[in-house]
Amino acid sequence: MPALNFQEQFAQAVASGEKRQTIRRARKRPIKPDDRLFFFTEQRSANCTRLGEAECREVEPIRFETDGSITLDGCRIWQNGMLAHALAVDDGFRNANEMVGWFTEHYGLPFEGVVIRW
């Protein structure tokens, strides 16, 4: 029963069902399809709020490169392309530039992780 904590900027979209995926670093105990996911914001604080739960549909590897490319499940896509834009919107960003900027600021590039879809 994996728990996923979301920053406040994503909380409403998760709670409403608008955001149905998240990009995370790989975990020691990987999330797998059919796992029951529990969503929170401000986890491990007095203001912890449960946002909902769902069943994991799919987990795909992802890597953001310093050259502006994104490798999603072994396929290379470009930050300025339609697939990258769709990935970003599905993850709660306005566009791919905003998404890549967020990952650059929070993790640095290259970033390697997984896309978890529910």
N, CA, C and O of each residue as an XYZ file, in Angstrom:
472
protein
N       0.828     -1.182      0.000
C       0.000      0.000      0.000
C       0.874      1.248      0.000
O       1.021      1.900      1.034
N       1.451      1.583     -1.137
C       2.328      2.753     -1.199
C       1.578      4.068     -0.988
O       0.479      4.268     -1.507
N       2.193      4.945     -0.224
C       1.672      6.289     -0.005
C       2.515      7.269     -0.809
O       3.744      7.191     -0.806
N       1.854      8.182     -1.490
C       2.535      9.210     -2.275
C       2.147     10.573     -1.734
O       0.964     10.887     -1.602
N       3.148     11.376     -1.424
C       2.927     12.724     -0.916
C       3.071     13.717     -2.067
O       4.003     13.619     -2.866
N       2.143     14.676     -2.147
C       2.162     15.666     -3.216
C       2.337     17.055     -2.644
O       1.788     17.384     -1.592
N       3.109     17.869     -3.348
C       3.241     19.268     -2.970
C       1.888     19.956     -3.145
O       1.039     19.507     -3.916
N       1.711     21.039     -2.424
C       0.441     21.765     -2.439
C       0.023     22.165     -3.854
O      -1.169     22.165     -4.161
N       0.979     22.506     -4.720
C       0.634     22.937     -6.075
C      -0.069     21.843     -6.879
O      -0.768     22.147     -7.845
N       0.103     20.575     -6.496
C      -0.506     19.462     -7.221
C      -1.701     18.854     -6.479
O      -2.419     18.032     -7.049
N      -1.923     19.236     -5.239
C      -2.910     18.574     -4.381
C      -4.320     18.611     -4.956
O      -4.984     17.575     -5.001
N      -4.791     19.763     -5.392
C      -6.157     19.875     -5.902
C      -6.352     19.018     -7.150
O      -7.391     18.375     -7.304
N      -5.373     19.006     -8.032
C      -5.483     18.207     -9.257
C      -5.515     16.711     -8.939
O      -6.211     15.954     -9.616
N      -4.774     16.277     -7.921
C      -4.809     14.866     -7.508
C      -6.172     14.549     -6.905
O      -6.791     13.546     -7.259
N      -6.641     15.402     -5.995
C      -7.917     15.170     -5.312
C      -9.092     15.140     -6.290
O     -10.025     14.358     -6.108
N      -9.054     15.978     -7.318
C     -10.158     16.053     -8.283
C     -10.093     14.949     -9.337
O     -11.065     14.726    -10.059
N      -8.959     14.258     -9.432
C      -8.793     13.227    -10.450
C      -8.247     13.757    -11.757
O      -8.074     13.000    -12.712
N      -7.973     15.054    -11.811
C      -7.407     15.658    -13.023
C      -5.977     15.153    -13.266
O      -5.592     14.880    -14.403
N      -5.212     15.034    -12.203
C      -3.829     14.521    -12.287
C      -3.886     13.034    -11.999
O      -4.260     12.623    -10.901
N      -3.515     12.223    -12.986
C      -3.607     10.774    -12.861
C      -2.259     10.088    -13.084
O      -2.191      8.917    -13.456
N      -1.203     10.841    -12.849
C       0.143     10.265    -12.918
C       1.088     11.123    -12.104
O       0.779     12.268    -11.777
N       2.235     10.564    -11.781
C       3.282     11.305    -11.106
C       4.626     10.754    -11.564
O       4.744      9.574    -11.891
N       5.625     11.608    -11.584
C       6.984     11.207    -11.937
C       7.804     11.260    -10.661
O       7.867     12.293     -9.994
N       8.426     10.150    -10.329
C       9.180     10.024     -9.082
C      10.495      9.311     -9.325
O      10.665      8.605    -10.319
N      11.423      9.507     -8.398
C      12.628      8.687     -8.390
C      12.214      7.249     -8.090
O      11.179      7.006     -7.470
N      13.022      6.317     -8.530
C      12.753      4.907     -8.227
C      12.844      4.697     -6.718
O      13.634      5.353     -6.040
N      12.038      3.789     -6.205
C      11.998      3.502     -4.774
C      12.716      2.193     -4.469
O      12.927      1.359     -5.350
N      13.086      2.031     -3.203
C      13.662      0.755     -2.763
C      12.687     -0.383     -3.016
O      13.064     -1.452     -3.497
N      11.424     -0.132     -2.682
C      10.348     -1.087     -2.958
C       9.506     -0.488     -4.082
O       8.617      0.324     -3.826
N       9.778     -0.878     -5.303
C       9.111     -0.242     -6.443
C       7.589     -0.408     -6.419
O       7.062     -1.432     -5.984
N       6.915      0.616     -6.893
C       5.478      0.539     -7.098
C       5.243     -0.284     -8.357
O       5.959     -0.142     -9.348
N       4.231     -1.146     -8.305
C       3.932     -2.041     -9.418
C       2.474     -1.879     -9.845
O       1.637     -1.458     -9.047
N       2.166     -2.212    -11.102
C       0.758     -2.212    -11.516
C      -0.063     -3.078    -10.554
O       0.413     -4.097    -10.055
N      -1.280     -2.657    -10.311
C      -2.244     -3.285     -9.400
C      -2.017     -2.930     -7.933
O      -2.845     -3.284     -7.094
N      -0.919     -2.240     -7.593
C      -0.745     -1.758     -6.217
C      -1.831     -0.725     -5.915
O      -2.219      0.051     -6.788
N      -2.313     -0.721     -4.686
C      -3.259      0.307     -4.234
C      -2.434      1.494     -3.768
O      -1.596      1.346     -2.879
N      -2.652      2.672     -4.348
C      -1.902      3.884     -4.036
C      -2.744      4.800     -3.150
O      -3.947      4.948     -3.368
N      -2.115      5.407     -2.161
C      -2.780      6.348     -1.266
C      -2.093      7.698     -1.403
O      -0.869      7.792     -1.317
N      -2.886      8.744     -1.616
C      -2.367     10.072     -1.923
C      -2.581     11.024     -0.748
O      -3.653     11.059     -0.143
N      -1.531     11.801     -0.437
C      -1.562     12.749      0.672
C      -0.878     14.046      0.267
O      -0.148     14.101     -0.723
N      -1.128     15.083      1.047
C      -0.327     16.294      0.997
C       0.054     16.613      2.438
O      -0.689     16.306      3.370
N       1.210     17.227      2.608
C       1.763     17.560      3.922
C       1.866     16.335      4.836
O       1.635     16.412      6.042
N       2.216     15.223      4.229
C       2.391     13.986      4.987
C       3.464     14.177      6.058
O       4.407     14.946      5.873
N       3.315     13.488      7.154
C       4.221     13.558      8.308
C       4.195     14.936      8.972
O       5.202     15.403      9.504
N       3.028     15.573      8.930
C       2.851     16.846      9.633
C       1.455     16.862     10.246
O       0.622     16.011      9.930
N       1.204     17.821     11.113
C      -0.116     17.955     11.732
C      -1.179     18.330     10.704
O      -2.369     18.133     10.950
N      -0.769     18.869      9.558
C      -1.708     19.287      8.509
C      -1.894     18.245      7.410
O      -2.409     18.561      6.337
N      -1.483     17.015      7.666
C      -1.587     15.954      6.666
C      -3.034     15.806      6.206
O      -3.958     15.730      7.016
N      -3.207     15.767      4.883
C      -4.536     15.619      4.298
C      -4.511     14.473      3.301
O      -3.631     14.403      2.443
N      -5.474     13.585      3.420
C      -5.593     12.489      2.455
C      -6.330     13.017      1.228
O      -7.401     13.612      1.343
N      -5.743     12.793      0.053
C      -6.305     13.297     -1.197
C      -7.121     12.249     -1.936
O      -7.938     12.588     -2.793
N      -6.907     10.989     -1.615
C      -7.632      9.924     -2.300
C      -6.802      8.671     -2.416
O      -5.744      8.545     -1.801
N      -7.295      7.746     -3.213
C      -6.582      6.500     -3.474
C      -6.985      5.987     -4.849
O      -8.030      6.362     -5.381
N      -6.154      5.133     -5.413
C      -6.420      4.571     -6.735
C      -5.533      3.352     -6.933
O      -4.597      3.113     -6.170
N      -5.840      2.601     -7.953
C      -5.037      1.438     -8.317
C      -4.022      1.838     -9.380
O      -4.368      2.505    -10.356
N      -2.784      1.437     -9.195
C      -1.732      1.713    -10.173
C      -2.016      0.932    -11.458
O      -2.212     -0.282    -11.422
N      -2.035      1.632    -12.585
C      -2.257      1.001    -13.889
C      -0.951      0.625    -14.580
O      -0.847     -0.410    -15.238
N       0.057      1.511    -14.407
C       1.260      1.366    -15.228
C       2.427      2.095    -14.575
O       2.250      3.127    -13.928
N       3.612      1.546    -14.753
C       4.844      2.196    -14.297
C       5.845      2.097    -15.445
O       6.124      1.004    -15.940
N       6.387      3.244    -15.868
C       7.347      3.293    -16.972
C       8.597      4.054    -16.555
O       8.500      5.055    -15.844
N       9.763      3.598    -16.983
C      10.983      4.359    -16.700
C      11.023      5.656    -17.509
O      10.545      5.716    -18.642
N      11.607      6.693    -16.899
C      11.748      7.983    -17.573
C      13.095      8.582    -17.202
O      13.614      8.360    -16.108
N      13.648      9.344    -18.133
C      14.917     10.036    -17.886
C      14.880     11.372    -18.610
O      14.601     11.428    -19.808
N      15.162     12.456    -17.876
C      15.297     13.789    -18.453
C      16.779     14.023    -18.682
O      17.580     13.892    -17.757
N      17.151     14.369    -19.908
C      18.548     14.583    -20.272
C      18.886     16.072    -20.296
O      17.997     16.919    -20.373
N      20.153     16.372    -20.229
C      20.603     17.767    -20.269
C      20.466     18.379    -21.663
O      20.499     19.603    -21.794
N      20.312     17.555    -22.713
C      20.208     18.067    -24.092
C      18.769     18.398    -24.500
O      18.518     18.728    -25.659
N      17.819     18.313    -23.551
C      16.431     18.619    -23.869
C      15.618     17.420    -24.297
O      14.446     17.569    -24.643
N      16.197     16.247    -24.285
C      15.434     15.060    -24.647
C      14.921     14.361    -23.381
O      15.443     14.538    -22.280
N      13.891     13.575    -23.594
C      13.291     12.779    -22.527
C      13.209     11.354    -23.057
O      12.707     11.124    -24.157
N      13.696     10.411    -22.284
C      13.567      9.012    -22.668
C      12.464      8.417    -21.821
O      12.582      8.337    -20.599
N      11.385      7.998    -22.478
C      10.214      7.439    -21.808
C      10.043      6.003    -22.264
O       9.754      5.742    -23.432
N      10.220      5.078    -21.342
C      10.097      3.645    -21.625
C      10.932      3.239    -22.841
O      10.482      2.471    -23.691
N      12.150      3.766    -22.906
C      13.084      3.405    -23.969
C      12.953      4.216    -25.247
O      13.779      4.066    -26.147
N      11.928      5.080    -25.358
C      11.732      5.900    -26.555
C      12.154      7.333    -26.260
O      11.772      7.914    -25.244
N      12.944      7.886    -27.163
C      13.435      9.256    -26.977
C      12.448     10.239    -27.583
O      12.074     10.124    -28.750
N      12.032     11.208    -26.774
C      11.158     12.274    -27.252
C      11.828     13.600    -26.920
O      12.714     13.660    -26.068
N      11.404     14.655    -27.591
C      12.039     15.951    -27.387
C      11.151     16.855    -26.566
O       9.926     16.819    -26.682
N      11.772     17.658    -25.746
C      11.088     18.551    -24.824
C      10.094     19.462    -25.540
O       9.062     19.811    -24.967
N      10.385     19.851    -26.777
C       9.503     20.766    -27.502
C       8.464     20.035    -28.351
O       7.752     20.675    -29.126
N       8.360     18.716    -28.224
C       7.424     17.943    -29.037
C       6.068     17.742    -28.373
O       5.885     18.046    -27.194
N       5.128     17.225    -29.149
C       3.761     17.017    -28.676
C       3.682     15.955    -27.574
O       2.896     16.103    -26.638
N       4.474     14.899    -27.666
C       4.437     13.853    -26.639
C       4.921     14.382    -25.293
O       4.353     14.055    -24.251
N       5.958     15.190    -25.318
C       6.469     15.785    -24.078
C       5.430     16.741    -23.498
O       5.245     16.800    -22.282
N       4.760     17.483    -24.361
C       3.714     18.395    -23.887
C       2.589     17.598    -23.216
O       2.135     17.970    -22.134
N       2.143     16.524    -23.834
C       1.070     15.706    -23.265
C       1.500     15.089    -21.930
O       0.713     15.041    -20.984
N       2.739     14.623    -21.857
C       3.270     14.068    -20.616
C       3.246     15.125    -19.512
O       2.856     14.834    -18.381
N       3.659     16.338    -19.834
C       3.706     17.422    -18.858
C       2.307     17.793    -18.367
O       2.095     17.952    -17.165
N       1.367     17.931    -19.275
C      -0.006     18.286    -18.903
C      -0.613     17.189    -18.021
O      -1.272     17.488    -17.025
N      -0.395     15.936    -18.380
C      -0.898     14.822    -17.572
C      -0.296     14.829    -16.169
O      -0.897     14.315    -15.226
N       0.893     15.416    -16.039
C       1.560     15.444    -14.741
C       1.285     16.728    -13.956
O       1.844     16.927    -12.877
N       0.431     17.595    -14.491
C       0.027     18.780    -13.741
C       0.777     20.058    -14.075
O       0.659     21.052    -13.359
N       1.545     20.040    -15.156
C       2.271     21.233    -15.590
C       1.570     21.845    -16.803
O       0.787     21.170    -17.472
N       1.845     23.108    -17.088
C       1.247     23.766    -18.254
C       1.872     23.297    -19.553
O       1.197     23.229    -20.580
N       3.172     22.968    -19.516
C       3.869     22.546    -20.733
C       5.161     21.820    -20.345
O       5.508     21.746    -19.166
N       5.856     21.294    -21.330
C       7.075     20.519    -21.081
C       8.205     21.383    -20.532
O       8.988     20.917    -19.704
N       8.301     22.631    -20.978
C       9.355     23.510    -20.454
C       9.191     23.717    -18.948
O      10.172     23.686    -18.205
N       7.951     23.927    -18.499
C       7.696     24.089    -17.077
C       8.053     22.805    -16.313
O       8.657     22.868    -15.242
N       7.683     21.651    -16.859
C       7.977     20.371    -16.221
C       9.488     20.148    -16.099
O       9.985     19.819    -15.022
N      10.205     20.326    -17.190
C      11.651     20.117    -17.169
C      12.321     21.123    -16.234
O      13.264     20.781    -15.520
N      11.833     22.352    -16.242
C      12.369     23.359    -15.322
C      12.169     22.955    -13.865
O      13.063     23.144    -13.040
N      11.007     22.402    -13.547
C      10.716     21.967    -12.181
C      11.671     20.843    -11.768
O      12.219     20.871    -10.666
N      11.869     19.862    -12.640
C      12.778     18.759    -12.315
C      14.225     19.231    -12.243
O      14.999     18.726    -11.430
N      14.597     20.186    -13.077
C      15.947     20.748    -13.015
C      16.170     21.439    -11.675
O      17.205     21.252    -11.036
N      15.190     22.241    -11.254
C      15.302     22.979     -9.991
C      15.321     22.052     -8.774
O      16.097     22.265     -7.843
N      14.474     21.032     -8.782
C      14.339     20.172     -7.601
C      15.328     19.014     -7.551
O      15.696     18.568     -6.464
N      15.763     18.522     -8.702
C      16.629     17.340     -8.717
C      17.911     17.514     -9.516
O      18.878     16.787     -9.289
N      17.939     18.454    -10.439
C      19.064     18.575    -11.355
C      18.920     17.577    -12.493
O      18.181     16.597    -12.388
N      19.630     17.837    -13.572
C      19.602     16.937    -14.726
C      20.980     16.333    -14.918
O      21.980     16.995    -14.641
N      21.059     15.126    -15.374
C      19.958     14.262    -15.770
C      19.181     13.752    -14.553
O      19.729     13.602    -13.461
N      17.891     13.492    -14.775
C      17.016     12.925    -13.753
C      16.535     11.576    -14.250
O      16.123     11.449    -15.403
N      16.582     10.585    -13.406
C      16.108      9.253    -13.768
C      15.089      8.788    -12.748
O      15.324      8.861    -11.542
N      13.953      8.309    -13.237
C      12.901      7.858    -12.342
C      11.876      7.037    -13.065
O      12.180      6.351    -14.041
N      10.631      7.111    -12.571
C       9.522      6.362    -13.164
C       8.284      7.253    -13.256
O       8.100      8.174    -12.461
N       7.451      6.958    -14.238
C       6.128      7.566    -14.355
C       5.152      6.534    -13.785
O       5.083      5.396    -14.248
N       4.407      6.960    -12.774
C       3.418      6.085    -12.139
C       2.056      6.595    -12.562
O       1.713      7.748    -12.302
N       1.271      5.738    -13.215
C      -0.065      6.134    -13.701
C      -1.140      5.361    -12.954
O      -0.982      4.178    -12.655
N      -2.229      6.048    -12.662
C      -3.356      5.391    -11.994
C      -4.662      5.730    -12.675
O      -5.720      5.266    -12.249
